[in-house]
Amino acid sequence: MTLETLVDALRHTELSDRDAVRLLIAALESGDFDVAPDFTTRPSHLRLIYDPPASFRVVDVVMLTEKRAQQ
């Protein structure tokens, strides 16, 4: 399964947006997807930017690493 397929499947579930995003983050942290930079082995924070706010339409991803650098 590609990450695109997973995101598409989560978008079409009856889960709340919050639960769908939690599942997406768990999938990203599982090690099953090759994501660069690798934020699963060191402290970081992943923030999804939605448009419009409170929708499930992700338009950007911001990652804050241990060096406080946004990717």
mmCIF file of the N, C-alpha and C atoms, coordinates in Angstrom:
data_MODEL
# 
_entry.id   MODEL 
# 
loop_
_atom_site.group_PDB 
_atom_site.id 
_atom_site.type_symbol 
_atom_site.label_atom_id 
_atom_site.label_alt_id 
_atom_site.label_comp_id 
_atom_site.label_asym_id 
_atom_site.label_entity_id 
_atom_site.label_seq_id 
_atom_site.pdbx_PDB_ins_code 
_atom_site.Cartn_x 
_atom_site.Cartn_y 
_atom_site.Cartn_z 
_atom_site.occupancy 
_atom_site.B_iso_or_equiv 
_atom_site.pdbx_formal_charge 
_atom_site.auth_seq_id 
_atom_site.auth_comp_id 
_atom_site.auth_asym_id 
_atom_site.auth_atom_id 
_atom_site.pdbx_PDB_model_num 
ATOM 1   N N  . MET A 1 1  ? 0.847   -1.171 0.000  1.00 0.00 ? 1  MET A N  1 
ATOM 2   C CA . MET A 1 1  ? 0.000   0.000  0.000  1.00 0.00 ? 1  MET A CA 1 
ATOM 3   C C  . MET A 1 1  ? 0.895   1.238  0.000  1.00 0.00 ? 1  MET A C  1 
ATOM 4   N N  . THR A 1 2  ? 0.549   2.195  -0.823 1.00 0.00 ? 2  THR A N  1 
ATOM 5   C CA . THR A 1 2  ? 1.290   3.445  -0.829 1.00 0.00 ? 2  THR A CA 1 
ATOM 6   C C  . THR A 1 2  ? 0.703   4.384  0.224  1.00 0.00 ? 2  THR A C  1 
ATOM 7   N N  . LEU A 1 3  ? 1.473   5.389  0.584  1.00 0.00 ? 3  LEU A N  1 
ATOM 8   C CA . LEU A 1 3  ? 0.997   6.394  1.537  1.00 0.00 ? 3  LEU A CA 1 
ATOM 9   C C  . LEU A 1 3  ? -0.206  7.128  0.955  1.00 0.00 ? 3  LEU A C  1 
ATOM 10  N N  . GLU A 1 4  ? -0.184  7.354  -0.341 1.00 0.00 ? 4  GLU A N  1 
ATOM 11  C CA . GLU A 1 4  ? -1.316  8.003  -1.005 1.00 0.00 ? 4  GLU A CA 1 
ATOM 12  C C  . GLU A 1 4  ? -2.597  7.188  -0.849 1.00 0.00 ? 4  GLU A C  1 
ATOM 13  N N  . THR A 1 5  ? -2.500  5.882  -1.003 1.00 0.00 ? 5  THR A N  1 
ATOM 14  C CA . THR A 1 5  ? -3.657  5.007  -0.852 1.00 0.00 ? 5  THR A CA 1 
ATOM 15  C C  . THR A 1 5  ? -4.187  5.045  0.574  1.00 0.00 ? 5  THR A C  1 
ATOM 16  N N  . LEU A 1 6  ? -3.277  5.039  1.544  1.00 0.00 ? 6  LEU A N  1 
ATOM 17  C CA . LEU A 1 6  ? -3.677  5.102  2.941  1.00 0.00 ? 6  LEU A CA 1 
ATOM 18  C C  . LEU A 1 6  ? -4.413  6.407  3.250  1.00 0.00 ? 6  LEU A C  1 
ATOM 19  N N  . VAL A 1 7  ? -3.851  7.528  2.802  1.00 0.00 ? 7  VAL A N  1 
ATOM 20  C CA . VAL A 1 7  ? -4.487  8.823  3.038  1.00 0.00 ? 7  VAL A CA 1 
ATOM 21  C C  . VAL A 1 7  ? -5.856  8.864  2.379  1.00 0.00 ? 7  VAL A C  1 
ATOM 22  N N  . ASP A 1 8  ? -5.958  8.370  1.165  1.00 0.00 ? 8  ASP A N  1 
ATOM 23  C CA . ASP A 1 8  ? -7.240  8.348  0.461  1.00 0.00 ? 8  ASP A CA 1 
ATOM 24  C C  . ASP A 1 8  ? -8.258  7.487  1.204  1.00 0.00 ? 8  ASP A C  1 
ATOM 25  N N  . ALA A 1 9  ? -7.831  6.335  1.698  1.00 0.00 ? 9  ALA A N  1 
ATOM 26  C CA . ALA A 1 9  ? -8.742  5.462  2.451  1.00 0.00 ? 9  ALA A CA 1 
ATOM 27  C C  . ALA A 1 9  ? -9.208  6.139  3.733  1.00 0.00 ? 9  ALA A C  1 
ATOM 28  N N  . LEU A 1 10 ? -8.303  6.797  4.423  1.00 0.00 ? 10 LEU A N  1 
ATOM 29  C CA . LEU A 1 10 ? -8.682  7.482  5.662  1.00 0.00 ? 10 LEU A CA 1 
ATOM 30  C C  . LEU A 1 10 ? -9.633  8.649  5.399  1.00 0.00 ? 10 LEU A C  1 
ATOM 31  N N  . ARG A 1 11 ? -9.483  9.279  4.266  1.00 0.00 ? 11 ARG A N  1 
ATOM 32  C CA . ARG A 1 11 ? -10.371 10.395 3.923  1.00 0.00 ? 11 ARG A CA 1 
ATOM 33  C C  . ARG A 1 11 ? -11.809 9.929  3.697  1.00 0.00 ? 11 ARG A C  1 
ATOM 34  N N  . HIS A 1 12 ? -11.973 8.674  3.323  1.00 0.00 ? 12 HIS A N  1 
ATOM 35  C CA . HIS A 1 12 ? -13.304 8.169  2.982  1.00 0.00 ? 12 HIS A CA 1 
ATOM 36  C C  . HIS A 1 12 ? -13.885 7.253  4.053  1.00 0.00 ? 12 HIS A C  1 
ATOM 37  N N  . THR A 1 13 ? -13.361 7.313  5.265  1.00 0.00 ? 13 THR A N  1 
ATOM 38  C CA . THR A 1 13 ? -13.920 6.526  6.360  1.00 0.00 ? 13 THR A CA 1 
ATOM 39  C C  . THR A 1 13 ? -14.924 7.369  7.133  1.00 0.00 ? 13 THR A C  1 
ATOM 40  N N  . GLU A 1 14 ? -15.606 6.723  8.031  1.00 0.00 ? 14 GLU A N  1 
ATOM 41  C CA . GLU A 1 14 ? -16.542 7.445  8.881  1.00 0.00 ? 14 GLU A CA 1 
ATOM 42  C C  . GLU A 1 14 ? -15.902 7.830  10.205 1.00 0.00 ? 14 GLU A C  1 
ATOM 43  N N  . LEU A 1 15 ? -14.580 7.748  10.266 1.00 0.00 ? 15 LEU A N  1 
ATOM 44  C CA . LEU A 1 15 ? -13.856 8.172  11.461 1.00 0.00 ? 15 LEU A CA 1 
ATOM 45  C C  . LEU A 1 15 ? -13.884 9.687  11.568 1.00 0.00 ? 15 LEU A C  1 
ATOM 46  N N  . SER A 1 16 ? -13.719 10.179 12.793 1.00 0.00 ? 16 SER A N  1 
ATOM 47  C CA . SER A 1 16 ? -13.567 11.622 12.948 1.00 0.00 ? 16 SER A CA 1 
ATOM 48  C C  . SER A 1 16 ? -12.223 12.027 12.339 1.00 0.00 ? 16 SER A C  1 
ATOM 49  N N  . ASP A 1 17 ? -12.097 13.283 11.958 1.00 0.00 ? 17 ASP A N  1 
ATOM 50  C CA . ASP A 1 17 ? -10.834 13.765 11.387 1.00 0.00 ? 17 ASP A CA 1 
ATOM 51  C C  . ASP A 1 17 ? -9.687  13.521 12.360 1.00 0.00 ? 17 ASP A C  1 
ATOM 52  N N  . ARG A 1 18 ? -9.943  13.772 13.636 1.00 0.00 ? 18 ARG A N  1 
ATOM 53  C CA . ARG A 1 18 ? -8.901  13.598 14.659 1.00 0.00 ? 18 ARG A CA 1 
ATOM 54  C C  . ARG A 1 18 ? -8.414  12.148 14.702 1.00 0.00 ? 18 ARG A C  1 
ATOM 55  N N  . ASP A 1 19 ? -9.348  11.189 14.678 1.00 0.00 ? 19 ASP A N  1 
ATOM 56  C CA . ASP A 1 19 ? -8.957  9.778  14.706 1.00 0.00 ? 19 ASP A CA 1 
ATOM 57  C C  . ASP A 1 19 ? -8.236  9.369  13.430 1.00 0.00 ? 19 ASP A C  1 
ATOM 58  N N  . ALA A 1 20 ? -8.667  9.882  12.290 1.00 0.00 ? 20 ALA A N  1 
ATOM 59  C CA . ALA A 1 20 ? -8.010  9.565  11.025 1.00 0.00 ? 20 ALA A CA 1 
ATOM 60  C C  . ALA A 1 20 ? -6.575  10.082 11.016 1.00 0.00 ? 20 ALA A C  1 
ATOM 61  N N  . VAL A 1 21 ? -6.369  11.284 11.526 1.00 0.00 ? 21 VAL A N  1 
ATOM 62  C CA . VAL A 1 21 ? -5.014  11.846 11.576 1.00 0.00 ? 21 VAL A CA 1 
ATOM 63  C C  . VAL A 1 21 ? -4.155  11.041 12.541 1.00 0.00 ? 21 VAL A C  1 
ATOM 64  N N  . ARG A 1 22 ? -4.711  10.618 13.660 1.00 0.00 ? 22 ARG A N  1 
ATOM 65  C CA . ARG A 1 22 ? -3.954  9.780  14.604 1.00 0.00 ? 22 ARG A CA 1 
ATOM 66  C C  . ARG A 1 22 ? -3.518  8.473  13.941 1.00 0.00 ? 22 ARG A C  1 
ATOM 67  N N  . LEU A 1 23 ? -4.406  7.865  13.162 1.00 0.00 ? 23 LEU A N  1 
ATOM 68  C CA . LEU A 1 23 ? -4.043  6.636  12.448 1.00 0.00 ? 23 LEU A CA 1 
ATOM 69  C C  . LEU A 1 23 ? -2.959  6.905  11.407 1.00 0.00 ? 23 LEU A C  1 
ATOM 70  N N  . LEU A 1 24 ? -3.053  8.034  10.715 1.00 0.00 ? 24 LEU A N  1 
ATOM 71  C CA . LEU A 1 24 ? -2.038  8.385  9.728  1.00 0.00 ? 24 LEU A CA 1 
ATOM 72  C C  . LEU A 1 24 ? -0.676  8.565  10.389 1.00 0.00 ? 24 LEU A C  1 
ATOM 73  N N  . ILE A 1 25 ? -0.641  9.253  11.510 1.00 0.00 ? 25 ILE A N  1 
ATOM 74  C CA . ILE A 1 25 ? 0.627   9.472  12.209 1.00 0.00 ? 25 ILE A CA 1 
ATOM 75  C C  . ILE A 1 25 ? 1.178   8.136  12.715 1.00 0.00 ? 25 ILE A C  1 
ATOM 76  N N  . ALA A 1 26 ? 0.313   7.266  13.226 1.00 0.00 ? 26 ALA A N  1 
ATOM 77  C CA . ALA A 1 26 ? 0.768   5.947  13.666 1.00 0.00 ? 26 ALA A CA 1 
ATOM 78  C C  . ALA A 1 26 ? 1.359   5.164  12.493 1.00 0.00 ? 26 ALA A C  1 
ATOM 79  N N  . ALA A 1 27 ? 0.737   5.265  11.320 1.00 0.00 ? 27 ALA A N  1 
ATOM 80  C CA . ALA A 1 27 ? 1.267   4.579  10.136 1.00 0.00 ? 27 ALA A CA 1 
ATOM 81  C C  . ALA A 1 27 ? 2.626   5.138  9.741  1.00 0.00 ? 27 ALA A C  1 
ATOM 82  N N  . LEU A 1 28 ? 2.778   6.454  9.817  1.00 0.00 ? 28 LEU A N  1 
ATOM 83  C CA . LEU A 1 28 ? 4.066   7.063  9.471  1.00 0.00 ? 28 LEU A CA 1 
ATOM 84  C C  . LEU A 1 28 ? 5.153   6.636  10.451 1.00 0.00 ? 28 LEU A C  1 
ATOM 85  N N  . GLU A 1 29 ? 4.797   6.476  11.709 1.00 0.00 ? 29 GLU A N  1 
ATOM 86  C CA . GLU A 1 29 ? 5.775   6.091  12.725 1.00 0.00 ? 29 GLU A CA 1 
ATOM 87  C C  . GLU A 1 29 ? 6.043   4.590  12.741 1.00 0.00 ? 29 GLU A C  1 
ATOM 88  N N  . SER A 1 30 ? 5.266   3.806  12.014 1.00 0.00 ? 30 SER A N  1 
ATOM 89  C CA . SER A 1 30 ? 5.398   2.354  12.027 1.00 0.00 ? 30 SER A CA 1 
ATOM 90  C C  . SER A 1 30 ? 6.670   1.853  11.358 1.00 0.00 ? 30 SER A C  1 
ATOM 91  N N  . GLY A 1 31 ? 7.236   2.666  10.482 1.00 0.00 ? 31 GLY A N  1 
ATOM 92  C CA . GLY A 1 31 ? 8.415   2.230  9.744  1.00 0.00 ? 31 GLY A CA 1 
ATOM 93  C C  . GLY A 1 31 ? 8.076   1.553  8.430  1.00 0.00 ? 31 GLY A C  1 
ATOM 94  N N  . ASP A 1 32 ? 6.793   1.438  8.116  1.00 0.00 ? 32 ASP A N  1 
ATOM 95  C CA . ASP A 1 32 ? 6.375   0.790  6.882  1.00 0.00 ? 32 ASP A CA 1 
ATOM 96  C C  . ASP A 1 32 ? 6.499   1.690  5.661  1.00 0.00 ? 32 ASP A C  1 
ATOM 97  N N  . PHE A 1 33 ? 6.662   2.990  5.875  1.00 0.00 ? 33 PHE A N  1 
ATOM 98  C CA . PHE A 1 33 ? 6.773   3.940  4.776  1.00 0.00 ? 33 PHE A CA 1 
ATOM 99  C C  . PHE A 1 33 ? 8.131   4.622  4.845  1.00 0.00 ? 33 PHE A C  1 
ATOM 100 N N  . ASP A 1 34 ? 8.719   4.867  3.693  1.00 0.00 ? 34 ASP A N  1 
ATOM 101 C CA . ASP A 1 34 ? 10.009  5.551  3.622  1.00 0.00 ? 34 ASP A CA 1 
ATOM 102 C C  . ASP A 1 34 ? 9.739   7.044  3.540  1.00 0.00 ? 34 ASP A C  1 
ATOM 103 N N  . VAL A 1 35 ? 9.937   7.738  4.654  1.00 0.00 ? 35 VAL A N  1 
ATOM 104 C CA . VAL A 1 35 ? 9.648   9.166  4.741  1.00 0.00 ? 35 VAL A CA 1 
ATOM 105 C C  . VAL A 1 35 ? 10.952  9.899  5.031  1.00 0.00 ? 35 VAL A C  1 
ATOM 106 N N  . ALA A 1 36 ? 11.227  10.949 4.288  1.00 0.00 ? 36 ALA A N  1 
ATOM 107 C CA . ALA A 1 36 ? 12.443  11.736 4.509  1.00 0.00 ? 36 ALA A CA 1 
ATOM 108 C C  . ALA A 1 36 ? 12.056  13.171 4.815  1.00 0.00 ? 36 ALA A C  1 
ATOM 109 N N  . PRO A 1 37 ? 12.639  13.798 5.801  1.00 0.00 ? 37 PRO A N  1 
ATOM 110 C CA . PRO A 1 37 ? 13.606  13.235 6.741  1.00 0.00 ? 37 PRO A CA 1 
ATOM 111 C C  . PRO A 1 37 ? 12.929  12.287 7.720  1.00 0.00 ? 37 PRO A C  1 
ATOM 112 N N  . ASP A 1 38 ? 13.714  11.363 8.273  1.00 0.00 ? 38 ASP A N  1 
ATOM 113 C CA . ASP A 1 38 ? 13.187  10.374 9.209  1.00 0.00 ? 38 ASP A CA 1 
ATOM 114 C C  . ASP A 1 38 ? 12.957  11.037 10.559 1.00 0.00 ? 38 ASP A C  1 
ATOM 115 N N  . PHE A 1 39 ? 11.706  11.161 10.956 1.00 0.00 ? 39 PHE A N  1 
ATOM 116 C CA . PHE A 1 39 ? 11.400  11.781 12.238 1.00 0.00 ? 39 PHE A CA 1 
ATOM 117 C C  . PHE A 1 39 ? 10.954  10.755 13.278 1.00 0.00 ? 39 PHE A C  1 
ATOM 118 N N  . THR A 1 40 ? 11.090  9.475  12.972 1.00 0.00 ? 40 THR A N  1 
ATOM 119 C CA . THR A 1 40 ? 10.618  8.441  13.890 1.00 0.00 ? 40 THR A CA 1 
ATOM 120 C C  . THR A 1 40 ? 11.674  8.034  14.909 1.00 0.00 ? 40 THR A C  1 
ATOM 121 N N  . THR A 1 41 ? 12.933  8.370  14.688 1.00 0.00 ? 41 THR A N  1 
ATOM 122 C CA . THR A 1 41 ? 13.993  7.931  15.590 1.00 0.00 ? 41 THR A CA 1 
ATOM 123 C C  . THR A 1 41 ? 14.458  9.022  16.535 1.00 0.00 ? 41 THR A C  1 
ATOM 124 N N  . ARG A 1 42 ? 13.907  10.196 16.441 1.00 0.00 ? 42 ARG A N  1 
ATOM 125 C CA . ARG A 1 42 ? 14.297  11.282 17.345 1.00 0.00 ? 42 ARG A CA 1 
ATOM 126 C C  . ARG A 1 42 ? 13.073  12.149 17.618 1.00 0.00 ? 42 ARG A C  1 
ATOM 127 N N  . PRO A 1 43 ? 13.111  12.883 18.724 1.00 0.00 ? 43 PRO A N  1 
ATOM 128 C CA . PRO A 1 43 ? 11.936  13.707 19.063 1.00 0.00 ? 43 PRO A CA 1 
ATOM 129 C C  . PRO A 1 43 ? 11.606  14.713 17.971 1.00 0.00 ? 43 PRO A C  1 
ATOM 130 N N  . SER A 1 44 ? 10.348  14.818 17.660 1.00 0.00 ? 44 SER A N  1 
ATOM 131 C CA . SER A 1 44 ? 9.912   15.785 16.665 1.00 0.00 ? 44 SER A CA 1 
ATOM 132 C C  . SER A 1 44 ? 8.416   15.997 16.830 1.00 0.00 ? 44 SER A C  1 
ATOM 133 N N  . HIS A 1 45 ? 7.910   16.929 16.104 1.00 0.00 ? 45 HIS A N  1 
ATOM 134 C CA . HIS A 1 45 ? 6.482   17.214 16.135 1.00 0.00 ? 45 HIS A CA 1 
ATOM 135 C C  . HIS A 1 45 ? 6.022   17.386 14.697 1.00 0.00 ? 45 HIS A C  1 
ATOM 136 N N  . LEU A 1 46 ? 4.950   16.692 14.348 1.00 0.00 ? 46 LEU A N  1 
ATOM 137 C CA . LEU A 1 46 ? 4.388   16.764 13.009 1.00 0.00 ? 46 LEU A CA 1 
ATOM 138 C C  . LEU A 1 46 ? 3.099   17.572 13.077 1.00 0.00 ? 46 LEU A C  1 
ATOM 139 N N  . ARG A 1 47 ? 3.000   18.584 12.231 1.00 0.00 ? 47 ARG A N  1 
ATOM 140 C CA . ARG A 1 47 ? 1.802   19.414 12.202 1.00 0.00 ? 47 ARG A CA 1 
ATOM 141 C C  . ARG A 1 47 ? 1.253   19.409 10.783 1.00 0.00 ? 47 ARG A C  1 
ATOM 142 N N  . LEU A 1 48 ? -0.033  19.104 10.669 1.00 0.00 ? 48 LEU A N  1 
ATOM 143 C CA . LEU A 1 48 ? -0.691  19.108 9.369  1.00 0.00 ? 48 LEU A CA 1 
ATOM 144 C C  . LEU A 1 48 ? -1.463  20.414 9.218  1.00 0.00 ? 48 LEU A C  1 
ATOM 145 N N  . ILE A 1 49 ? -1.336  21.045 8.053  1.00 0.00 ? 49 ILE A N  1 
ATOM 146 C CA . ILE A 1 49 ? -2.033  22.294 7.762  1.00 0.00 ? 49 ILE A CA 1 
ATOM 147 C C  . ILE A 1 49 ? -3.226  21.959 6.873  1.00 0.00 ? 49 ILE A C  1 
ATOM 148 N N  . TYR A 1 50 ? -4.400  22.380 7.302  1.00 0.00 ? 50 TYR A N  1 
ATOM 149 C CA . TYR A 1 50 ? -5.643  22.058 6.601  1.00 0.00 ? 50 TYR A CA 1 
ATOM 150 C C  . TYR A 1 50 ? -6.210  23.289 5.894  1.00 0.00 ? 50 TYR A C  1 
ATOM 151 N N  . ASP A 1 51 ? -6.875  23.065 4.767  1.00 0.00 ? 51 ASP A N  1 
ATOM 152 C CA . ASP A 1 51 ? -7.571  24.133 4.066  1.00 0.00 ? 51 ASP A CA 1 
ATOM 153 C C  . ASP A 1 51 ? -8.899  23.591 3.564  1.00 0.00 ? 51 ASP A C  1 
ATOM 154 N N  . PRO A 1 52 ? -10.004 24.108 4.026  1.00 0.00 ? 52 PRO A N  1 
ATOM 155 C CA . PRO A 1 52 ? -10.139 25.117 5.065  1.00 0.00 ? 52 PRO A CA 1 
ATOM 156 C C  . PRO A 1 52 ? -9.861  24.518 6.447  1.00 0.00 ? 52 PRO A C  1 
ATOM 157 N N  . PRO A 1 53 ? -9.627  25.374 7.452  1.00 0.00 ? 53 PRO A N  1 
ATOM 158 C CA . PRO A 1 53 ? -9.411  24.859 8.804  1.00 0.00 ? 53 PRO A CA 1 
ATOM 159 C C  . PRO A 1 53 ? -10.571 23.966 9.230  1.00 0.00 ? 53 PRO A C  1 
ATOM 160 N N  . ALA A 1 54 ? -10.257 22.935 9.997  1.00 0.00 ? 54 ALA A N  1 
ATOM 161 C CA . ALA A 1 54 ? -11.220 21.955 10.512 1.00 0.00 ? 54 ALA A CA 1 
ATOM 162 C C  . ALA A 1 54 ? -11.711 20.987 9.433  1.00 0.00 ? 54 ALA A C  1 
ATOM 163 N N  . SER A 1 55 ? -11.140 21.036 8.238  1.00 0.00 ? 55 SER A N  1 
ATOM 164 C CA . SER A 1 55 ? -11.472 20.052 7.206  1.00 0.00 ? 55 SER A CA 1 
ATOM 165 C C  . SER A 1 55 ? -10.432 18.942 7.276  1.00 0.00 ? 55 SER A C  1 
ATOM 166 N N  . PHE A 1 56 ? -10.526 17.964 6.412  1.00 0.00 ? 56 PHE A N  1 
ATOM 167 C CA . PHE A 1 56 ? -9.512  16.917 6.342  1.00 0.00 ? 56 PHE A CA 1 
ATOM 168 C C  . PHE A 1 56 ? -8.697  17.064 5.060  1.00 0.00 ? 56 PHE A C  1 
ATOM 169 N N  . ARG A 1 57 ? -8.706  18.249 4.479  1.00 0.00 ? 57 ARG A N  1 
ATOM 170 C CA . ARG A 1 57 ? -7.942  18.522 3.265  1.00 0.00 ? 57 ARG A CA 1 
ATOM 171 C C  . ARG A 1 57 ? -6.571  19.069 3.663  1.00 0.00 ? 57 ARG A C  1 
ATOM 172 N N  . VAL A 1 58 ? -5.584  18.186 3.714  1.00 0.00 ? 58 VAL A N  1 
ATOM 173 C CA . VAL A 1 58 ? -4.237  18.575 4.121  1.00 0.00 ? 58 VAL A CA 1 
ATOM 174 C C  . VAL A 1 58 ? -3.547  19.250 2.942  1.00 0.00 ? 58 VAL A C  1 
ATOM 175 N N  . VAL A 1 59 ? -3.047  20.461 3.170  1.00 0.00 ? 59 VAL A N  1 
ATOM 176 C CA . VAL A 1 59 ? -2.370  21.191 2.106  1.00 0.00 ? 59 VAL A CA 1 
ATOM 177 C C  . VAL A 1 59 ? -0.872  21.329 2.359  1.00 0.00 ? 59 VAL A C  1 
ATOM 178 N N  . ASP A 1 60 ? -0.437  21.056 3.591  1.00 0.00 ? 60 ASP A N  1 
ATOM 179 C CA . ASP A 1 60 ? 0.989   21.149 3.884  1.00 0.00 ? 60 ASP A CA 1 
ATOM 180 C C  . ASP A 1 60 ? 1.283   20.390 5.170  1.00 0.00 ? 60 ASP A C  1 
ATOM 181 N N  . VAL A 1 61 ? 2.534   19.980 5.318  1.00 0.00 ? 61 VAL A N  1 
ATOM 182 C CA . VAL A 1 61 ? 2.983   19.297 6.527  1.00 0.00 ? 61 VAL A CA 1 
ATOM 183 C C  . VAL A 1 61 ? 4.201   20.042 7.039  1.00 0.00 ? 61 VAL A C  1 
ATOM 184 N N  . VAL A 1 62 ? 4.196   20.340 8.323  1.00 0.00 ? 62 VAL A N  1 
ATOM 185 C CA . VAL A 1 62 ? 5.327   21.017 8.960  1.00 0.00 ? 62 VAL A CA 1 
ATOM 186 C C  . VAL A 1 62 ? 5.881   20.075 10.014 1.00 0.00 ? 62 VAL A C  1 
ATOM 187 N N  . MET A 1 63 ? 7.199   19.888 10.020 1.00 0.00 ? 63 MET A N  1 
ATOM 188 C CA . MET A 1 63 ? 7.822   19.039 11.013 1.00 0.00 ? 63 MET A CA 1 
ATOM 189 C C  . MET A 1 63 ? 8.839   19.846 11.789 1.00 0.00 ? 63 MET A C  1 
ATOM 190 N N  . LEU A 1 64 ? 8.744   19.795 13.105 1.00 0.00 ? 64 LEU A N  1 
ATOM 191 C CA . LEU A 1 64 ? 9.687   20.470 13.976 1.00 0.00 ? 64 LEU A CA 1 
ATOM 192 C C  . LEU A 1 64 ? 10.604  19.403 14.550 1.00 0.00 ? 64 LEU A C  1 
ATOM 193 N N  . THR A 1 65 ? 11.893  19.467 14.246 1.00 0.00 ? 65 THR A N  1 
ATOM 194 C CA . THR A 1 65 ? 12.846  18.462 14.699 1.00 0.00 ? 65 THR A CA 1 
ATOM 195 C C  . THR A 1 65 ? 13.459  18.886 16.025 1.00 0.00 ? 65 THR A C  1 
ATOM 196 N N  . GLU A 1 66 ? 14.336  18.027 16.561 1.00 0.00 ? 66 GLU A N  1 
ATOM 197 C CA . GLU A 1 66 ? 14.982  18.351 17.830 1.00 0.00 ? 66 GLU A CA 1 
ATOM 198 C C  . GLU A 1 66 ? 15.832  19.604 17.748 1.00 0.00 ? 66 GLU A C  1 
ATOM 199 N N  . LYS A 1 67 ? 16.240  19.990 16.549 1.00 0.00 ? 67 LYS A N  1 
ATOM 200 C CA . LYS A 1 67 ? 17.022  21.217 16.373 1.00 0.00 ? 67 LYS A CA 1 
ATOM 201 C C  . LYS A 1 67 ? 16.124  22.402 16.113 1.00 0.00 ? 67 LYS A C  1 
ATOM 202 N N  . ARG A 1 68 ? 14.791  22.194 16.238 1.00 0.00 ? 68 ARG A N  1 
ATOM 203 C CA . ARG A 1 68 ? 13.784  23.235 16.061 1.00 0.00 ? 68 ARG A CA 1 
ATOM 204 C C  . ARG A 1 68 ? 13.737  23.762 14.628 1.00 0.00 ? 68 ARG A C  1 
ATOM 205 N N  . ALA A 1 69 ? 14.210  22.971 13.687 1.00 0.00 ? 69 ALA A N  1 
ATOM 206 C CA . ALA A 1 69 ? 14.200  23.381 12.279 1.00 0.00 ? 69 ALA A CA 1 
ATOM 207 C C  . ALA A 1 69 ? 12.949  22.864 11.614 1.00 0.00 ? 69 ALA A C  1 
ATOM 208 N N  . GLN A 1 70 ? 12.252  23.725 10.915 1.00 0.00 ? 70 GLN A N  1 
ATOM 209 C CA . GLN A 1 70 ? 11.061  23.295 10.196 1.00 0.00 ? 70 GLN A CA 1 
ATOM 210 C C  . GLN A 1 70 ? 11.476  22.739 8.849  1.00 0.00 ? 70 GLN A C  1 
ATOM 211 N N  . GLN A 1 71 ? 10.885  21.603 8.508  1.00 0.00 ? 71 GLN A N  1 
ATOM 212 C CA . GLN A 1 71 ? 11.203  20.915 7.246  1.00 0.00 ? 71 GLN A CA 1 
ATOM 213 C C  . GLN A 1 71 ? 10.082  21.166 6.259  1.00 0.00 ? 71 GLN A C  1 
# 
